[in-house]
Amino acid sequence: MSIEEYLEQRYWVIDFLPRQVAADSQGQYFKIEEFFLKQPRFGVICQKFSHIMLKLNCYYDIALYACESDEWTCNPPPESVDEWFQSGKTVYFVLPSEEAMIGFNGDDLYMTLYHPDASLLELVTTLAAAEGLFVWEPKAP
């Protein structure tokens, strides 16, 4: 599958929040989001994402696609994975054997997991929980 095809698949969110915030929420989501997007908090969240991907790479081959440079790297060095998360750039991690993908927009507080089977979803959920993060499926519009 191409990245564009993955983006059209069913997906889950790997997030610092346990579920989707309703559009009519009485809370102050945007102020909280802005707070977490500032350093050092954002760096801490990015490091958690990096840990998830590095641990996942223990189980599966991962092909990293760096949008800015239009380059693919199979099983990138751990330092490179960490650098990509800290760089604030968009990156996609394709798990070819699972026909799944995880995307990260460099200015978001979440990653998106596309087209996982039950086993991969369970593993990612476990890895996310170990980092104090949550995995949830968005409600259909």
C-alpha positions as CSV (number, residue, x, y, z in Angstrom):
1,M,0.0,0.0,0.0
2,S,1.1,3.6,-0.6
3,I,1.1,6.2,2.2
4,E,-2.0,7.7,0.6
5,E,-3.8,4.4,0.7
6,Y,-2.9,3.9,4.4
7,L,-4.3,7.4,5.1
8,E,-7.7,6.2,3.8
9,Q,-7.8,3.1,6.1
10,R,-9.4,2.7,9.5
11,Y,-7.2,4.2,12.2
12,W,-6.5,4.6,15.9
13,V,-4.9,7.5,17.8
14,I,-2.0,7.1,20.2
15,D,-2.5,10.0,22.5
16,F,-1.8,11.6,25.9
17,L,-5.6,11.8,26.4
18,P,-7.6,8.6,27.0
19,R,-10.4,9.4,24.5
20,Q,-11.5,11.9,21.9
21,V,-12.5,15.3,23.3
22,A,-16.0,16.2,22.2
23,A,-16.4,19.3,20.0
24,D,-18.8,20.8,22.5
25,S,-16.6,20.0,25.5
26,Q,-16.8,22.5,28.4
27,G,-13.1,22.1,29.1
28,Q,-10.3,24.2,27.7
29,Y,-8.8,21.7,25.3
30,F,-7.0,24.3,23.0
31,K,-5.3,26.0,25.9
32,I,-4.2,22.7,27.3
33,E,-3.0,21.6,23.9
34,E,-1.0,24.8,23.5
35,F,0.5,24.2,27.0
36,F,1.7,20.7,26.1
37,L,3.1,21.8,22.7
38,K,5.7,23.9,24.5
39,Q,9.0,22.6,25.6
40,P,10.0,20.7,27.7
41,R,6.6,19.0,27.8
42,F,6.4,18.4,24.0
43,G,9.9,16.9,24.0
44,V,8.8,14.5,26.7
45,I,5.8,13.4,24.7
46,C,8.0,13.0,21.5
47,Q,10.4,10.8,23.5
48,K,7.5,8.6,24.5
49,F,6.5,8.2,20.8
50,S,10.1,7.4,20.0
51,H,10.2,4.7,22.7
52,I,7.1,3.1,21.3
53,M,8.5,3.0,17.8
54,L,11.9,1.7,18.9
55,K,10.3,-1.1,21.0
56,L,8.0,-1.9,18.1
57,N,11.0,-2.2,15.9
58,C,12.2,-5.1,18.1
59,Y,9.2,-7.1,16.8
60,Y,8.8,-5.9,13.2
61,D,10.9,-4.4,10.4
62,I,10.0,-0.7,10.1
63,A,10.5,1.5,7.0
64,L,10.7,5.1,8.0
65,Y,9.6,7.7,5.4
66,A,10.8,11.2,6.0
67,C,8.4,13.5,4.0
68,E,10.7,16.5,4.0
69,S,13.6,14.7,2.4
70,D,11.4,12.2,0.5
71,E,13.6,9.3,1.7
72,W,12.9,5.8,2.9
73,T,15.1,4.1,5.5
74,C,14.6,0.4,6.6
75,N,15.1,-0.2,10.2
76,P,16.7,3.2,10.9
77,P,19.3,3.6,13.7
78,P,17.6,4.2,17.1
79,E,19.2,7.7,17.3
80,S,17.6,8.6,13.9
81,V,14.2,7.7,15.1
82,D,14.6,9.8,18.2
83,E,15.9,12.7,16.1
84,W,12.9,12.6,13.8
85,F,10.5,12.9,16.7
86,Q,12.4,15.8,18.2
87,S,12.8,17.6,14.8
88,G,9.1,18.6,14.5
89,K,8.8,17.1,11.0
90,T,6.3,14.7,9.6
91,V,7.3,11.1,9.4
92,Y,5.6,7.8,8.6
93,F,6.6,4.4,9.8
94,V,5.4,1.5,7.7
95,L,5.4,-2.0,9.0
96,P,5.5,-4.0,5.7
97,S,4.8,-7.4,7.2
98,E,1.7,-6.1,9.0
99,E,0.5,-3.9,6.2
100,A,0.2,-1.1,8.8
101,M,1.5,2.4,9.2
102,I,2.1,4.9,12.1
103,G,2.2,8.6,11.2
104,F,3.4,11.5,13.2
105,N,2.9,15.2,12.3
106,G,5.7,17.1,14.0
107,D,3.4,19.6,15.6
108,D,0.8,17.1,17.0
109,L,0.4,15.6,20.4
110,Y,-0.6,12.2,19.0
111,M,0.5,9.5,16.5
112,T,-2.0,7.7,14.2
113,L,-2.0,4.0,13.7
114,Y,-3.4,2.9,10.3
115,H,-4.8,-0.5,9.4
116,P,-3.5,-2.6,12.3
117,D,-4.6,-6.2,12.8
118,A,-5.7,-7.3,16.4
119,S,-2.3,-8.5,17.4
120,L,-0.5,-5.3,16.4
121,L,-3.2,-3.1,18.0
122,E,-2.8,-5.0,21.2
123,L,1.0,-4.7,21.2
124,V,0.8,-0.9,20.4
125,T,-1.7,-0.4,23.2
126,T,0.5,-2.2,25.6
127,L,3.6,-0.2,24.6
128,A,1.6,3.0,24.7
129,A,0.3,2.2,28.2
130,A,3.9,1.6,29.4
131,E,4.7,5.1,28.3
132,G,1.6,6.6,30.0
133,L,-0.2,7.0,26.7
134,F,-3.6,5.8,25.4
135,V,-4.8,4.2,22.2
136,W,-8.4,4.9,21.1
137,E,-10.5,4.8,17.9
138,P,-12.1,8.0,16.9
139,K,-15.9,8.1,16.7
140,A,-17.3,8.2,13.2
141,P,-18.4,11.7,12.2
